[in-house]
Amino acid sequence: MHALVRMMRPRVMPFLFYALFFFSGSAGLGYQMVWSRMIAIGLGQEMPAVLAVIAAFMGGMALGACTLDGAIARSRRPGCWYGWLEIFIGAGGFLSAALIPLANHTALRLIGLEPSPLRHWAVAFISTFLVLLPATAAMGATLPAMERFVASLTGNGRCVGAVYSANTLGAVVGTLGGAFVILPSLGLSRGVWLLAAVNALCGVAALLLAARTTMSARTAHAEPPRPDSGEFAGADSAVRAPLRPSRLGLTVFATGLLGIGFEAVGVRVLSQVLENTVYTFAAVLAVFLSGTSIGAVLYQLFGRRSNPQWLLTDLLCAVSLACMLGVMATAQAQVFYDRCRAALGDSKLGVLAAEMTVASAVLLMPAIFMGATFSHLVQAARRKDGGVGQAAALNTFGGALASVLFGVFLLPLIGSKWTLVLISFGYLMLLPRVTGWRWGFLAAPVVLTFALPANLQVIRLGPGGHVVEYREGVTATVAVVEDANGDRVLRVDNRFQMGGTAAAAAEYRHAHIPLLLHPTSKRALFLGLGTGITFGAASLYPNLQSDGVELVPEILEVMPEFEPYNFSPGRQARLRLFAADARRFVCTVDSNYDVIVADLFHPAHDGAGSLYTLEHFQAVRERLAPGGLFCQWLPLHQLDEDVLRLITRTFLDCRTAALFNAMGGTPSESFAT
């Protein structure tokens, strides 16, 4: 019996913990999706707030991994560490459902109406970081805890690839499950509660398994091995470090920076091709995570057979070459996507499959080599006194900075093509040594540069059409396209047409109808500007002061391309332009308006659905002056019946509340769709 226990423990127990780490990974990415939406509802989707949320989430994980790494490595019971960390994540998840709305409310007041980018980012980061820190710090520490415990069971100390692969594969399930199941079925708060319950169950199961392992070891007349004991700290306990510690740390940091940078910029380019619905980002992220999981498990299976230093050289060259091939694939992404759609059809499943297929052509191969490289570097950083958590922290910290460096600075400065090329060459700068035939491997990405197109613009043009203006901005790609008749349209990410000169008469009516229904209006607010044609029509009313809010700053920059149709709103004294999220603006502005006009927001567009919520409609109602009027225009040609009914019912619920309040003596507000 004792012999059977000794045989079963090293074979079965690691797989049970892999399963727990799989579910932990699914909950972790589920949190990221739900938390980001909860925070965006309050703080808006402007780039400073978005970057602050990313930095807070990843910064908390990095802090937890680095701080607790040594304590976990010295512990005799890393399995218990892991169990309690999961329970702590669950507790933090439960609390976040109540704390995030409070933090959002406080942060909005501190951010104000027109904050500087630094103030906006700092307030959003600090409030998010503090609220999420208990849970995110515990998340970051789960990797070193799980690695130490599984290493003690396998007996050779080499399991980073397997642990990371299981966790990342779970993240794929969490990404897709969060977007397609949890959010539509449960909503935000109940979704967080479900994820917290998953963490709590994982924690309890881990504690029971850890206790069972200890009991089995004692039954076999042996103490459970210490992480620094000779039982698994010998020559096969870790990969021989291919670099000096300082160089190894720099490489771990840089690969995190470059990897997340490639993903972020690649997703931006694909946004010009894919549908950009609430499900698109989940599909693309699932592809990237699947690749890293495959790479990690391949390293676990085959990595020990190679010389560590040469393996690192080969992996870095492979990542660079795969990134260059991915850049080439983006140039053909539109053609490939059109063929996939034609073959797979227009059903939801067909569209999802087409998006994931195109994303795989661009991201899958680089992600596979990135996953293997991460596993190799972290395994090489493993020491008796820790190392795994510190390496993971450096990699995560690099990833947190990637969006700022590549998305905010380099992408608008040099464009997506050269940003991706620079990332590819960045991996070559990390090579420890190159000799012999590997010089050819090194030269391949450089040679492929000459095969790339002049740019990665993806713009559909009709016969005789041409691009007048094209800007790759921080939040979106904006283009002004002119057809053979001289009519111009505004395209955002190529998928969304935001009006044009040929439809100027209809766009004027979007302003005239609500303004004429309130003939004594003195102040008006326009949410969503596009070409500025609707907003510019407000200048025709001599006694009217108007404010216009647009989320994408680049749209404001190209507005002069639609003159004179838009009456040059940037040069009108009675028209004020704001680059801001409409929800945040409505919640922070002190002014009341006689008329508020909301543009046609497509609810399938990621983030736009929140502009049709009861909370947003109520915030708009609070900004109405007595007797004020709110007009919400709807893109009826892009809505199915169920979505139209939902929006209308939500709108009427808010109107009913306004009329109910009016019975107490307050003049009622008028709502119109």
C-alpha positions as CSV (number, residue, x, y, z in Angstrom):
1,M,0.0,0.0,0.0
2,H,2.8,2.4,0.9
3,A,4.5,1.6,-2.4
4,L,1.3,2.4,-4.3
5,V,0.9,5.7,-2.5
6,R,4.5,6.6,-3.4
7,M,3.9,5.8,-7.1
8,M,0.5,7.6,-7.3
9,R,1.6,10.9,-5.6
10,P,4.2,12.0,-8.2
11,R,2.1,10.9,-11.1
12,V,-1.4,12.0,-10.2
13,M,-1.1,14.9,-7.8
14,P,0.7,17.3,-10.3
15,F,-2.2,16.8,-12.8
16,L,-4.7,17.6,-10.1
17,F,-2.9,20.9,-9.3
18,Y,-2.6,21.6,-13.1
19,A,-6.4,21.3,-13.2
20,L,-6.7,23.8,-10.3
21,F,-4.3,26.2,-12.0
22,F,-6.4,25.8,-15.2
23,F,-9.5,27.0,-13.4
24,S,-7.6,29.7,-11.6
25,G,-6.4,31.0,-15.0
26,S,-9.9,31.0,-16.4
27,A,-11.1,33.1,-13.4
28,G,-8.1,35.4,-13.7
29,L,-8.9,36.4,-17.3
30,G,-12.5,36.5,-16.5
31,Y,-11.8,39.1,-13.8
32,Q,-9.7,41.2,-16.2
33,M,-12.6,41.4,-18.7
34,V,-15.3,42.1,-16.1
35,W,-13.2,44.5,-14.0
36,S,-12.1,46.5,-17.1
37,R,-15.8,46.9,-18.1
38,M,-16.8,47.9,-14.5
39,I,-14.1,50.5,-14.4
40,A,-14.7,51.8,-17.9
41,I,-18.4,52.4,-17.1
42,G,-17.2,54.8,-14.4
43,L,-14.0,56.3,-15.7
44,G,-14.7,56.1,-19.4
45,Q,-12.8,54.6,-22.3
46,E,-10.3,57.4,-22.9
47,M,-6.8,56.1,-23.3
48,P,-5.4,57.5,-20.0
49,A,-8.1,55.5,-18.1
50,V,-7.7,52.4,-20.2
51,L,-3.9,52.4,-19.7
52,A,-4.3,53.0,-16.0
53,V,-6.5,50.0,-15.6
54,I,-4.0,47.8,-17.5
55,A,-1.1,49.1,-15.5
56,A,-2.9,48.7,-12.2
57,F,-3.9,45.1,-13.0
58,M,-0.5,44.0,-14.2
59,G,1.3,46.1,-11.6
60,G,-0.5,44.4,-8.8
61,M,0.4,41.0,-10.2
62,A,4.0,42.0,-10.5
63,L,4.2,43.3,-7.0
64,G,2.6,40.2,-5.5
65,A,4.9,37.8,-7.5
66,C,8.1,39.7,-6.5
67,T,7.2,40.4,-2.9
68,L,6.1,36.8,-1.9
69,D,8.5,34.9,-4.1
70,G,11.1,34.4,-1.4
71,A,8.7,33.5,1.4
72,I,7.0,30.9,-0.8
73,A,10.4,29.4,-1.8
74,R,11.4,29.0,1.8
75,S,8.1,27.5,2.9
76,R,7.8,23.8,3.7
77,R,4.1,23.9,2.4
78,P,3.9,25.8,-0.9
79,G,0.6,24.0,-1.6
80,C,-0.9,25.7,1.4
81,W,0.4,29.0,0.2
82,Y,-1.3,28.4,-3.1
83,G,-4.6,27.4,-1.5
84,W,-4.8,30.5,0.7
85,L,-3.8,32.7,-2.1
86,E,-6.7,31.5,-4.2
87,I,-9.1,32.0,-1.2
88,F,-7.7,35.5,-0.8
89,I,-8.3,36.2,-4.5
90,G,-11.9,35.1,-4.1
91,A,-12.4,37.4,-1.1
92,G,-10.9,40.3,-3.1
93,G,-13.2,39.5,-6.0
94,F,-16.3,39.5,-3.8
95,L,-15.3,42.9,-2.3
96,S,-14.4,44.4,-5.7
97,A,-18.1,44.3,-6.8
98,A,-18.9,46.8,-4.1
99,L,-15.6,48.8,-4.0
100,I,-15.2,49.5,-7.8
101,P,-18.3,51.7,-8.1
102,L,-17.3,53.6,-5.0
103,A,-13.7,54.1,-6.4
104,N,-15.2,55.2,-9.7
105,H,-17.3,57.8,-8.1
106,T,-14.4,59.2,-6.1
107,A,-12.1,59.1,-9.1
108,L,-14.5,61.0,-11.3
109,R,-14.6,63.9,-8.9
110,L,-10.8,64.0,-8.7
111,I,-10.3,63.7,-12.4
112,G,-12.7,66.6,-13.2
113,L,-14.0,67.8,-16.6
114,E,-10.8,68.7,-18.5
115,P,-7.9,67.0,-16.7
116,S,-4.4,66.9,-18.0
117,P,-3.3,63.5,-19.3
118,L,-1.0,63.0,-16.3
119,R,-3.7,63.8,-13.8
120,H,-6.2,61.6,-15.6
121,W,-3.8,58.7,-15.7
122,A,-2.6,59.1,-12.1
123,V,-6.1,59.3,-10.5
124,A,-7.4,56.4,-12.6
125,F,-4.3,54.3,-11.8
126,I,-4.1,54.9,-8.1
127,S,-7.8,54.3,-7.5
128,T,-7.8,51.1,-9.6
129,F,-4.5,49.9,-8.2
130,L,-5.7,50.2,-4.6
131,V,-9.0,48.6,-5.1
132,L,-7.6,45.6,-7.1
133,L,-4.3,45.3,-5.2
134,P,-5.3,42.5,-2.7
135,A,-6.7,40.3,-5.5
136,T,-4.1,41.1,-8.2
137,A,-1.1,40.7,-5.8
138,A,-2.4,37.3,-4.8
139,M,-2.9,36.4,-8.5
140,G,0.8,37.2,-9.2
141,A,2.0,35.0,-6.3
142,T,0.1,31.9,-7.5
143,L,2.6,31.1,-10.2
144,P,5.6,30.7,-7.9
145,A,3.5,28.9,-5.3
146,M,2.1,26.4,-7.8
147,E,5.6,25.9,-9.4
148,R,7.2,25.2,-6.0
149,F,4.6,22.7,-5.0
150,V,4.4,20.8,-8.3
151,A,8.2,20.8,-8.4
152,S,8.2,19.1,-5.1
153,L,5.9,16.4,-6.4
154,T,7.7,15.8,-9.7
155,G,11.0,15.4,-8.0
156,N,13.1,17.2,-10.7
157,G,12.1,20.9,-10.2
158,R,11.4,21.5,-13.8
159,C,7.7,22.3,-14.4
160,V,7.4,26.0,-15.3
161,G,6.3,25.2,-18.8
162,A,3.6,22.8,-17.7
163,V,2.3,25.1,-14.9
164,Y,2.3,28.1,-17.2
165,S,0.6,26.2,-20.0
166,A,-2.2,25.0,-17.8
167,N,-2.9,28.4,-16.4
168,T,-2.8,30.1,-19.8
169,L,-5.1,27.4,-21.3
170,G,-7.5,28.2,-18.5
171,A,-7.2,31.9,-19.4
172,V,-8.4,31.1,-23.0
173,V,-11.5,29.5,-21.5
174,G,-12.0,32.5,-19.2
175,T,-11.6,35.0,-22.0
176,L,-14.2,33.3,-24.2
177,G,-16.5,32.3,-21.3
178,G,-16.4,35.9,-19.9
179,A,-17.4,37.5,-23.2
180,F,-19.9,34.9,-24.5
181,V,-21.4,33.5,-21.3
182,I,-20.7,35.3,-18.0
183,L,-21.3,38.9,-19.1
184,P,-24.4,38.3,-21.3
185,S,-26.0,35.9,-18.7
186,L,-25.0,37.2,-15.3
187,G,-23.9,40.8,-15.8
188,L,-21.0,42.5,-14.1
189,S,-21.6,42.1,-10.3
190,R,-22.9,38.5,-10.4
191,G,-20.2,37.7,-12.9
192,V,-17.5,38.8,-10.4
193,W,-19.3,36.7,-7.7
194,L,-19.1,33.6,-9.8
195,L,-15.4,34.1,-10.5
196,A,-14.8,34.7,-6.8
197,A,-16.6,31.4,-6.0
198,V,-14.3,29.6,-8.5
199,N,-11.2,31.0,-6.8
200,A,-12.6,30.0,-3.4
201,L,-13.3,26.5,-4.5
202,C,-9.8,26.2,-6.1
203,G,-8.3,27.4,-2.8
204,V,-10.3,24.9,-0.7
205,A,-9.4,22.0,-3.1
206,A,-5.7,23.0,-3.0
207,L,-5.6,23.0,0.8
208,L,-7.2,19.5,0.9
209,L,-4.9,18.2,-1.8
210,A,-1.9,19.7,0.0
211,A,-3.0,18.1,3.3
212,R,-3.5,14.8,1.5
213,T,-0.1,14.9,0.0
214,T,1.5,15.6,3.4
215,M,-0.5,12.7,5.0
216,S,0.6,10.4,2.2
217,A,4.2,11.4,2.6
218,R,4.0,10.7,6.4
219,T,2.3,7.4,5.8
220,A,5.2,6.5,3.6
221,H,7.5,7.4,6.6
222,A,8.9,10.4,4.8
223,E,8.5,14.2,5.3
224,P,7.3,16.2,2.4
225,P,10.4,17.5,0.6
226,R,11.4,21.0,1.2
227,P,11.8,23.2,-1.9
228,D,15.5,23.6,-1.2
229,S,16.1,20.0,-0.2
230,G,18.4,17.7,-2.1
231,E,15.4,15.6,-3.3
232,F,14.8,18.0,-6.2
233,A,17.6,20.6,-6.0
234,G,20.2,18.6,-7.9
235,A,21.6,19.0,-11.4
236,D,18.2,18.4,-13.1
237,S,16.3,20.7,-10.8
238,A,16.5,23.7,-13.1
239,V,17.7,24.8,-16.5
240,R,21.3,26.0,-16.4
241,A,21.0,29.8,-16.7
242,P,22.0,30.9,-20.2
243,L,22.9,34.4,-19.1
244,R,24.3,36.3,-16.1
245,P,21.5,37.2,-13.6
246,S,21.4,40.8,-14.5
247,R,21.3,40.0,-18.3
248,L,18.7,37.4,-17.6
249,G,16.5,39.8,-15.7
250,L,16.8,42.4,-18.6
251,T,15.9,39.7,-21.1
252,V,12.8,38.6,-19.1
253,F,11.7,42.2,-18.8
254,A,12.3,43.0,-22.5
255,T,10.5,39.9,-23.8
256,G,7.4,40.9,-21.7
257,L,7.6,44.4,-23.2
258,L,8.0,43.3,-26.8
259,G,5.5,40.4,-26.5
260,I,2.6,42.5,-25.2
261,G,3.6,45.3,-27.5
262,F,3.3,43.0,-30.6
263,E,-0.1,41.8,-29.4
264,A,-1.4,45.4,-28.8
265,V,-0.2,46.8,-32.1
266,G,-1.3,43.7,-34.0
267,V,-4.8,44.0,-32.5
268,R,-4.9,47.6,-33.6
269,V,-4.1,46.7,-37.2
270,L,-6.6,43.9,-37.2
271,S,-9.3,46.3,-35.9
272,Q,-9.4,47.7,-39.4
273,V,-10.3,44.2,-40.8
274,L,-12.4,42.5,-38.1
275,E,-15.8,43.4,-36.9
276,N,-14.7,45.2,-33.6
277,T,-17.8,44.0,-31.7
278,V,-17.8,43.2,-28.0
279,Y,-16.7,39.6,-29.0
280,T,-13.8,40.4,-31.3
281,F,-11.2,41.3,-28.7
282,A,-12.1,38.2,-26.8
283,A,-11.6,36.0,-29.9
284,V,-8.2,37.6,-30.8
285,L,-7.0,37.4,-27.2
286,A,-8.0,33.8,-27.0
287,V,-5.8,33.1,-30.1
288,F,-2.8,34.8,-28.6
289,L,-3.2,33.0,-25.2
290,S,-3.7,29.7,-27.0
291,G,-0.4,30.2,-28.8
292,T,1.5,31.0,-25.5
293,S,0.0,27.9,-23.9
294,I,1.1,25.7,-26.8
295,G,4.6,27.2,-26.7
296,A,4.9,26.5,-23.0
297,V,3.9,22.9,-23.2
298,L,6.2,22.3,-26.2
299,Y,9.1,23.7,-24.1
300,Q,8.1,21.5,-21.2
301,L,8.2,18.4,-23.5
302,F,11.3,19.2,-25.5
303,G,13.2,22.0,-24.0
304,R,15.6,20.1,-21.8
305,R,17.1,18.4,-24.8
306,S,18.9,21.5,-26.0
307,N,21.8,23.6,-24.8
308,P,20.2,26.4,-22.7
309,Q,22.2,29.2,-24.3
310,W,21.7,28.0,-27.9
311,L,18.0,27.3,-27.2
312,L,17.5,30.9,-26.1
313,T,19.3,32.2,-29.2
314,D,17.1,29.9,-31.4
315,L,13.9,30.9,-29.6
316,L,14.6,34.7,-29.9
317,C,15.4,34.4,-33.6
318,A,12.3,32.3,-34.1
319,V,10.1,34.9,-32.3
320,S,11.6,37.7,-34.4
321,L,11.1,35.8,-37.7
322,A,7.5,34.8,-36.7
323,C,6.7,38.4,-35.9
324,M,7.9,39.5,-39.3
325,L,5.8,36.8,-40.9
326,G,2.9,38.1,-38.8
327,V,3.4,41.6,-40.1
328,M,3.3,40.2,-43.7
329,A,0.1,38.4,-42.9
330,T,-1.5,41.6,-41.7
331,A,-1.0,43.1,-45.1
332,Q,-3.2,40.4,-46.6
333,A,-5.6,40.2,-43.7
334,Q,-8.5,41.9,-45.5
335,V,-8.4,39.5,-48.4
336,F,-8.0,36.5,-46.1
337,Y,-10.9,37.6,-43.9
338,D,-13.2,38.2,-46.9
339,R,-12.5,34.6,-48.1
340,C,-13.1,33.2,-44.7
341,R,-16.4,35.0,-44.4
342,A,-17.5,33.8,-47.8
343,A,-16.6,30.2,-46.8
344,L,-18.0,30.2,-43.2
345,G,-21.1,32.4,-43.6
346,D,-22.6,35.2,-41.7
347,S,-23.8,33.3,-38.6
348,K,-22.3,34.3,-35.2
349,L,-20.3,31.2,-35.1
350,G,-19.1,31.7,-38.7
351,V,-18.0,35.3,-38.0
352,L,-16.2,34.2,-34.8
353,A,-14.4,31.4,-36.7
354,A,-13.4,33.8,-39.5
355,E,-12.0,36.3,-36.9
356,M,-10.1,33.7,-35.0
357,T,-8.7,32.3,-38.3
358,V,-7.4,35.7,-39.4
359,A,-6.0,36.4,-35.9
360,S,-4.2,33.1,-35.9
361,A,-2.5,33.9,-39.2
362,V,-1.0,37.0,-37.6
363,L,-0.6,36.2,-33.9
364,L,-0.5,32.4,-33.3
365,M,3.0,31.5,-34.5
366,P,4.7,34.5,-32.6
367,A,2.7,33.6,-29.5
368,I,3.9,30.0,-29.6
369,F,7.5,31.1,-29.6
370,M,6.8,33.8,-27.0
371,G,5.3,31.2,-24.7
372,A,8.3,28.9,-25.1
373,T,10.7,31.8,-24.5
374,F,9.0,32.9,-21.3
375,S,9.0,29.4,-19.9
376,H,12.7,28.9,-20.7
377,L,13.7,32.2,-19.1
378,V,11.6,31.7,-16.0
379,Q,12.8,28.2,-15.6
380,A,16.4,29.4,-15.9
381,A,15.8,32.0,-13.3
382,R,14.7,29.4,-10.7
383,R,16.8,29.2,-7.6
384,K,16.6,27.4,-4.3
385,D,15.6,30.7,-2.7
386,G,13.1,31.7,-5.3
387,G,13.5,33.4,-8.7
388,V,10.3,32.3,-10.5
389,G,8.2,35.0,-8.9
390,Q,10.9,37.7,-9.5
391,A,11.2,36.7,-13.2
392,A,7.4,36.6,-13.7
393,A,7.2,40.1,-12.0
394,L,9.8,41.5,-14.4
395,N,8.0,40.1,-17.4
396,T,4.7,41.4,-16.2
397,F,6.1,44.8,-15.5
398,G,7.5,45.0,-19.0
399,G,4.0,44.0,-20.4
400,A,2.4,46.8,-18.3
401,L,4.7,49.4,-20.0
402,A,4.1,48.0,-23.5
403,S,0.9,49.8,-24.2
404,V,2.3,53.2,-23.3
405,L,5.6,52.8,-25.3
406,F,4.2,51.2,-28.4
407,G,0.5,52.2,-28.4
408,V,0.7,55.8,-27.2
409,F,4.2,56.9,-28.3
410,L,5.5,54.8,-31.3
411,L,2.3,53.9,-33.1
412,P,1.2,57.5,-33.8
413,L,4.8,58.6,-34.4
414,I,6.0,56.0,-36.9
415,G,2.9,54.0,-37.8
416,S,1.9,50.4,-37.2
417,K,4.2,48.9,-39.8
418,W,7.4,50.2,-38.5
419,T,6.3,49.8,-34.9
420,L,5.8,46.0,-35.5
421,V,9.2,45.8,-37.4
422,L,10.9,47.5,-34.5
423,I,9.4,45.0,-32.1
424,S,10.6,42.2,-34.3
425,F,14.2,43.6,-34.4
426,G,14.0,44.1,-30.6
427,Y,14.1,40.4,-30.1
428,L,17.3,40.2,-32.1
429,M,18.9,42.8,-29.9
430,L,18.5,40.3,-27.0
431,L,20.5,37.5,-28.5
432,P,23.3,36.2,-26.2
433,R,25.5,34.9,-29.0
434,V,25.4,34.1,-32.7
435,T,27.8,31.9,-34.7
436,G,27.8,29.7,-37.7
437,W,24.6,29.0,-39.6
438,R,22.6,31.0,-37.0
439,W,23.7,34.2,-38.8
440,G,21.3,33.2,-41.6
441,F,18.5,32.7,-39.0
442,L,19.3,36.1,-37.8
443,A,19.3,37.7,-41.2
444,A,15.9,36.3,-42.2
445,P,13.8,39.0,-40.4
446,V,15.9,41.7,-41.9
447,V,15.5,40.4,-45.4
448,L,11.7,40.1,-45.0
449,T,11.6,43.8,-44.2
450,F,12.1,44.5,-47.9
451,A,9.1,42.3,-48.8
452,L,6.7,44.4,-46.7
453,P,4.2,46.8,-48.2
454,A,4.7,50.5,-47.9
455,N,2.2,50.7,-45.1
456,L,-0.5,48.6,-43.4
457,Q,-3.4,50.8,-44.3
458,V,-6.6,48.8,-44.7
459,I,-9.2,51.1,-46.4
460,R,-12.0,50.0,-48.7
461,L,-12.2,52.3,-51.7
462,G,-14.9,52.4,-54.4
463,P,-14.1,53.1,-58.1
464,G,-12.2,56.4,-58.4
465,G,-11.9,56.8,-54.6
466,H,-8.8,57.8,-52.7
467,V,-7.7,58.5,-49.1
468,V,-7.6,62.2,-48.3
469,E,-6.4,61.9,-44.7
470,Y,-5.2,58.9,-42.7
471,R,-4.2,58.9,-39.0
472,E,-3.2,56.1,-36.8
473,G,-4.1,57.5,-33.4
474,V,-3.8,56.3,-29.8
475,T,-7.4,55.0,-29.7
476,A,-8.3,54.3,-33.3
477,T,-7.3,54.6,-36.9
478,V,-9.2,57.5,-38.7
479,A,-9.5,58.0,-42.4
480,V,-11.2,60.6,-44.6
481,V,-12.1,59.0,-48.0
482,E,-13.3,60.8,-51.1
483,D,-15.2,59.1,-53.9
484,A,-15.2,59.8,-57.6
485,N,-18.0,62.4,-57.1
486,G,-16.0,64.4,-54.6
487,D,-18.1,63.3,-51.6
488,R,-16.2,62.6,-48.4
489,V,-16.9,60.1,-45.6
490,L,-15.3,59.5,-42.2
491,R,-14.1,56.0,-41.5
492,V,-13.0,54.8,-38.0
493,D,-11.0,51.6,-38.0
494,N,-12.3,51.1,-41.6
495,R,-15.4,49.3,-40.2
496,F,-17.5,52.2,-39.0
497,Q,-18.6,55.0,-41.3
498,M,-19.3,58.2,-39.2
499,G,-21.2,60.2,-41.7
500,G,-20.2,62.1,-44.8
501,T,-20.9,65.1,-47.0
502,A,-23.3,63.2,-49.3
503,A,-25.6,62.7,-46.3
504,A,-25.2,66.3,-45.0
505,A,-28.9,67.0,-45.2
506,A,-29.8,64.1,-43.0
507,E,-27.1,65.0,-40.5
508,Y,-28.4,68.6,-40.3
509,R,-31.8,67.2,-39.4
510,H,-30.2,65.4,-36.4
511,A,-29.6,68.8,-34.9
512,H,-32.6,70.8,-36.3
513,I,-35.3,68.4,-35.1
514,P,-34.5,68.4,-31.4
515,L,-33.5,72.1,-31.4
516,L,-36.7,73.2,-33.1
517,L,-38.8,71.1,-30.6
518,H,-37.3,73.3,-27.9
519,P,-37.4,76.8,-29.5
520,T,-36.2,78.6,-26.4
521,S,-33.0,76.6,-25.9
522,K,-30.0,78.5,-24.7
523,R,-27.5,75.6,-24.2
524,A,-27.1,72.3,-26.0
525,L,-24.9,69.3,-25.7
526,F,-23.9,66.9,-28.5
527,L,-22.6,63.5,-27.6
528,G,-20.5,62.0,-30.5
529,L,-19.5,64.3,-33.3
530,G,-18.1,62.4,-36.3
531,T,-17.8,64.7,-39.2
532,G,-19.0,67.7,-37.1
533,I,-21.8,68.3,-39.6
534,T,-24.6,67.8,-37.1
535,F,-22.8,69.8,-34.4
536,G,-21.9,72.6,-36.8
537,A,-25.6,73.1,-37.6
538,A,-26.1,74.3,-34.0
539,S,-24.1,77.4,-35.1
540,L,-27.2,78.5,-37.1
541,Y,-29.1,79.3,-33.9
542,P,-27.9,82.8,-32.8
543,N,-28.7,82.5,-29.1
544,L,-27.4,79.0,-28.6
545,Q,-24.2,77.9,-26.8
546,S,-23.3,74.3,-27.6
547,D,-20.8,71.8,-26.3
548,G,-19.6,68.8,-28.4
549,V,-18.0,65.7,-27.0
550,E,-16.0,63.2,-29.1
551,L,-14.1,60.2,-27.7
552,V,-11.5,59.9,-30.5
553,P,-9.2,62.9,-30.6
554,E,-8.1,62.2,-34.2
555,I,-11.7,62.7,-35.3
556,L,-11.5,66.3,-34.1
557,E,-8.2,66.7,-35.9
558,V,-9.7,65.7,-39.3
559,M,-12.9,67.8,-39.0
560,P,-11.5,70.6,-41.2
561,E,-11.7,68.1,-44.1
562,F,-15.5,68.3,-44.0
563,E,-15.7,72.1,-44.3
564,P,-17.8,74.0,-45.4
565,Y,-20.5,71.4,-44.7
566,N,-19.8,71.4,-41.0
567,F,-19.6,75.2,-40.7
568,S,-16.1,75.0,-39.2
569,P,-17.0,74.1,-35.6
570,G,-13.5,74.6,-34.4
571,R,-13.6,78.3,-35.4
572,Q,-17.1,79.0,-34.0
573,A,-17.1,81.0,-30.8
574,R,-20.4,79.6,-29.6
575,L,-19.3,76.0,-30.2
576,R,-16.9,74.2,-27.8
577,L,-15.2,70.9,-28.6
578,F,-14.2,68.4,-26.0
579,A,-12.2,65.2,-26.5
580,A,-13.7,63.0,-23.8
581,D,-15.7,59.9,-23.1
582,A,-19.4,60.9,-23.3
583,R,-20.3,59.0,-20.1
584,R,-17.6,60.6,-18.1
585,F,-18.3,64.1,-19.5
586,V,-22.0,63.8,-18.5
587,C,-21.1,62.7,-15.0
588,T,-18.6,65.5,-14.4
589,V,-19.9,68.6,-16.2
590,D,-21.5,71.1,-14.0
591,S,-23.7,72.7,-16.7
592,N,-27.3,72.0,-17.4
593,Y,-28.5,71.9,-20.9
594,D,-31.9,72.6,-22.6
595,V,-31.2,70.1,-25.3
596,I,-28.9,67.0,-25.3
597,V,-28.4,65.1,-28.6
598,A,-26.8,61.7,-28.7
599,D,-25.4,60.3,-31.9
600,L,-26.0,56.9,-33.5
601,F,-23.9,54.6,-31.4
602,H,-23.8,51.0,-32.6
603,P,-24.2,48.9,-29.4
604,A,-22.2,46.0,-30.9
605,H,-19.1,48.3,-31.0
606,D,-17.0,47.6,-28.0
607,G,-17.8,50.1,-25.3
608,A,-20.7,51.7,-27.1
609,G,-23.3,49.5,-25.4
610,S,-22.8,51.4,-22.1
611,L,-24.2,54.5,-23.8
612,Y,-27.6,52.8,-23.9
613,T,-27.7,51.8,-20.2
614,L,-30.2,53.0,-17.7
615,E,-27.4,54.5,-15.6
616,H,-26.2,56.6,-18.6
617,F,-29.7,57.8,-19.4
618,Q,-30.3,58.8,-15.8
619,A,-27.0,60.7,-15.8
620,V,-28.1,62.5,-19.0
621,R,-31.5,63.3,-17.4
622,E,-29.7,64.9,-14.4
623,R,-27.9,67.2,-16.9
624,L,-31.2,68.5,-18.4
625,A,-32.4,71.9,-17.4
626,P,-36.1,72.2,-16.3
627,G,-38.2,71.4,-19.3
628,G,-35.1,70.1,-21.2
629,L,-35.2,67.6,-24.0
630,F,-33.0,64.6,-24.7
631,C,-32.8,63.1,-28.2
632,Q,-31.2,59.7,-28.8
633,W,-30.7,58.8,-32.4
634,L,-30.6,55.1,-33.2
635,P,-28.9,53.2,-36.1
636,L,-32.1,51.3,-37.0
637,H,-30.5,49.7,-40.0
638,Q,-27.9,48.1,-37.8
639,L,-30.1,46.8,-34.9
640,D,-32.1,43.6,-34.7
641,E,-35.5,43.7,-33.1
642,D,-34.4,42.3,-29.7
643,V,-31.7,45.0,-29.3
644,L,-34.1,47.7,-30.4
645,R,-36.7,46.6,-27.9
646,L,-34.1,46.5,-25.1
647,I,-32.8,50.0,-25.8
648,T,-36.4,51.4,-26.1
649,R,-37.5,49.8,-22.9
650,T,-34.5,51.1,-21.0
651,F,-35.0,54.6,-22.4
652,L,-38.7,54.5,-21.4
653,D,-37.9,53.3,-18.0
654,C,-35.7,56.4,-17.5
655,R,-38.5,58.6,-18.9
656,T,-41.0,57.0,-16.6
657,A,-38.8,57.8,-13.6
658,A,-38.5,61.4,-14.8
659,L,-42.3,61.8,-15.1
660,F,-42.7,60.2,-11.7
661,N,-40.3,62.7,-10.2
662,A,-42.2,65.5,-12.0
663,M,-45.3,64.7,-10.0
664,G,-43.5,66.0,-6.9
665,G,-43.4,69.5,-8.5
666,T,-40.3,69.3,-10.7
667,P,-40.8,70.2,-14.4
668,S,-40.6,67.0,-16.4
669,E,-37.9,66.4,-18.9
670,S,-38.8,65.2,-22.4
671,F,-37.1,62.1,-23.9
672,A,-37.3,61.3,-27.6
673,T,-35.8,58.5,-29.7
